[in-house]
């Protein structure tokens, strides 16, 4: 393949794959930025209302079973119960559109009803989903991003080419993630 054909193929692949994935690139970028700041705000959902509750806790910790917690869930909410997580003295109950925190010693708790943030909430789900079809699509997207990156390195010619200028910018771009991975944990 001659140089002109190779350059044309690189440009066409770079452009067309970029066009095809532009929506996903924007969605992943915006939701990724939002997820980076999830300690400042929840990018997936917002609280609609909060209620406190008090339940009778069995004196024997072994009686705080999954069945017991299902009954507690029925008492405190009409939302569909999804499951629980126990950590030390805190029990977390998960519902379709709510979650509750319960102190396993005192029986005091709080339930938070939530709604998904329109658009941004759905975009953040793309980062977390384990749907097998989405995983395959995301893997193909990852390969496409590699193609875009590689073909992009060979589009520019002359003083702005990868060989003259781009390699050191690419090297700097690789150094920063490694600094954060290994030095600034």
C-alpha positions as CSV (number, residue, x, y, z in Angstrom):
1,X,0.0,0.0,0.0
2,X,1.5,3.3,-1.0
3,X,1.8,6.3,1.4
4,X,-1.1,8.3,-0.1
5,X,-3.5,5.3,0.2
6,X,-2.4,4.7,3.8
7,X,-2.9,8.3,4.7
8,X,-6.3,8.4,3.1
9,X,-7.3,5.1,4.9
10,X,-6.1,6.6,8.3
11,X,-8.1,9.8,7.8
12,X,-11.2,7.9,6.7
13,X,-11.1,5.4,9.6
14,X,-10.4,8.2,12.1
15,X,-13.2,10.3,10.8
16,X,-15.9,7.7,10.3
17,X,-15.3,5.8,13.6
18,X,-15.2,9.2,15.3
19,X,-18.6,10.1,13.8
20,X,-20.1,6.8,14.7
21,X,-19.0,7.0,18.4
22,X,-19.3,10.8,18.9
23,X,-22.5,10.4,21.1
24,X,-20.9,7.7,23.3
25,X,-17.7,9.7,23.6
26,X,-19.7,12.7,24.8
27,X,-21.8,10.5,27.2
28,X,-18.7,8.8,28.7
29,X,-16.9,12.0,29.0
30,X,-19.7,14.0,30.7
31,X,-20.7,11.1,33.0
32,X,-17.0,10.3,33.7
33,X,-16.4,13.8,34.9
34,X,-19.5,13.7,37.0
35,X,-18.4,10.4,38.6
36,X,-15.0,11.9,39.4
37,X,-16.8,14.3,41.6
38,X,-19.2,11.8,43.3
39,X,-17.8,12.8,46.7
40,X,-19.2,16.3,46.1
41,X,-22.6,15.2,44.7
42,X,-24.4,12.0,43.6
43,X,-24.4,12.2,39.7
44,X,-26.9,9.4,39.4
45,X,-29.8,10.3,41.7
46,X,-31.2,12.9,44.0
47,X,-33.2,12.7,47.3
48,X,-36.9,13.4,47.0
49,X,-37.7,12.9,50.7
50,X,-36.3,11.5,53.9
51,X,-38.1,9.8,56.8
52,X,-36.9,8.5,60.1
53,X,-38.2,5.3,61.7
54,X,-37.7,3.2,64.8
55,X,-38.0,-0.5,64.9
56,X,-37.7,-3.2,67.6
57,X,-34.3,-4.9,67.4
58,X,-34.0,-8.5,68.7
59,X,-31.6,-8.7,71.7
60,X,-29.8,-11.6,70.0
61,X,-27.8,-10.5,66.9
62,X,-28.2,-13.9,65.3
63,X,-32.0,-13.1,64.9
64,X,-31.2,-10.2,62.6
65,X,-31.5,-12.5,59.5
66,X,-32.4,-11.8,55.9
67,X,-36.0,-12.8,56.6
68,X,-36.1,-10.4,59.6
69,X,-34.8,-7.6,57.4
70,X,-37.5,-8.4,54.7
71,X,-40.1,-7.9,57.3
72,X,-38.5,-4.6,58.4
73,X,-38.5,-3.5,54.8
74,X,-42.2,-4.1,54.5
75,X,-42.8,-2.1,57.7
76,X,-40.8,1.0,56.6
77,X,-41.6,1.3,52.9
78,X,-44.0,0.2,50.1
79,X,-41.1,0.3,47.7
80,X,-39.9,-3.1,46.3
81,X,-37.2,-4.5,48.6
82,X,-34.0,-5.4,46.8
83,X,-31.6,-6.6,49.5
84,X,-29.3,-5.5,52.3
85,X,-25.7,-5.1,53.5
86,X,-24.5,-5.4,57.0
87,X,-21.4,-3.6,58.3
88,X,-20.6,-3.4,62.0
89,X,-23.6,-1.7,63.6
90,X,-25.1,-0.4,60.4
91,X,-27.5,-2.3,58.2
92,X,-28.3,-0.8,54.8
93,X,-31.6,-1.8,53.1
94,X,-32.0,-1.3,49.4
95,X,-35.3,-0.7,47.6
96,X,-36.3,0.0,44.0
97,X,-36.2,3.8,44.5
98,X,-35.0,4.2,48.1
99,X,-32.4,3.1,50.6
100,X,-32.4,2.9,54.4
101,X,-29.8,3.0,57.0
102,X,-30.6,1.2,60.3
103,X,-28.6,1.1,63.5
104,X,-28.6,-2.6,64.5
105,X,-28.1,-1.7,68.2
106,X,-30.7,1.0,68.7
107,X,-33.2,0.3,65.9
108,X,-33.2,3.9,64.8
109,X,-33.1,4.4,61.0
110,X,-33.6,6.7,58.1
111,X,-35.0,6.0,54.7
112,X,-34.2,8.2,51.7
113,X,-36.4,8.1,48.6
114,X,-34.5,9.0,45.4
115,X,-35.1,9.7,41.7
116,X,-32.6,9.3,38.9
117,X,-31.2,12.6,37.6
118,X,-32.5,12.9,34.0
119,X,-29.9,12.2,31.3
120,X,-26.8,12.4,33.6
121,X,-28.1,9.6,35.8
122,X,-28.7,7.3,32.8
123,X,-25.2,8.1,31.5
124,X,-23.5,7.2,34.7
125,X,-25.2,3.8,34.6
126,X,-23.2,3.1,31.4
127,X,-20.0,3.0,33.5
128,X,-21.5,0.5,36.0
129,X,-23.7,-1.8,34.1
130,X,-22.9,-5.5,33.8
131,X,-25.2,-6.3,31.0
132,X,-23.3,-8.7,28.7
133,X,-24.4,-7.0,25.5
134,X,-23.3,-3.6,26.8
135,X,-20.0,-5.1,27.9
136,X,-19.4,-6.4,24.4
137,X,-20.4,-3.0,22.9
138,X,-18.1,-1.2,25.3
139,X,-15.3,-3.6,24.4
140,X,-15.8,-2.8,20.7
141,X,-15.9,0.9,21.6
142,X,-12.6,0.5,23.4
143,X,-11.0,-1.1,20.3
144,X,-12.5,1.8,18.2
145,X,-10.9,4.3,20.6
146,X,-7.6,2.6,20.0
147,X,-8.1,2.8,16.2
148,X,-9.0,6.5,16.5
149,X,-5.9,7.2,18.7
150,X,-3.6,5.2,16.4
151,X,-4.9,6.6,13.1
152,X,-4.8,10.1,14.6
153,X,-1.1,9.8,15.2
154,X,-0.5,9.4,11.4
155,X,-2.9,12.1,10.0
156,X,-0.7,15.2,10.4
157,X,2.3,15.7,8.3
158,X,5.4,17.9,8.4
159,X,6.4,19.9,11.5
160,X,3.2,18.8,13.3
161,X,3.5,15.1,12.6
162,X,3.6,12.5,15.3
163,X,7.2,11.7,14.4
164,X,8.4,15.3,14.9
165,X,6.0,16.7,17.6
166,X,3.4,14.3,18.6
167,X,5.5,11.6,20.3
168,X,6.6,13.8,23.1
169,X,3.1,15.1,23.8
170,X,1.9,11.4,23.8
171,X,4.7,10.6,26.2
172,X,3.6,13.4,28.5
173,X,0.0,12.2,28.3
174,X,1.1,8.7,29.4
175,X,3.3,10.0,32.3
176,X,0.5,11.8,34.1
177,X,-1.7,8.7,34.7
178,X,1.3,6.8,36.0
179,X,2.2,9.6,38.4
180,X,-1.4,9.4,39.8
181,X,-1.4,5.6,39.9
182,X,1.9,5.1,41.6
183,X,2.8,8.2,43.5
184,X,-0.4,10.0,44.6
185,X,-2.7,7.3,46.0
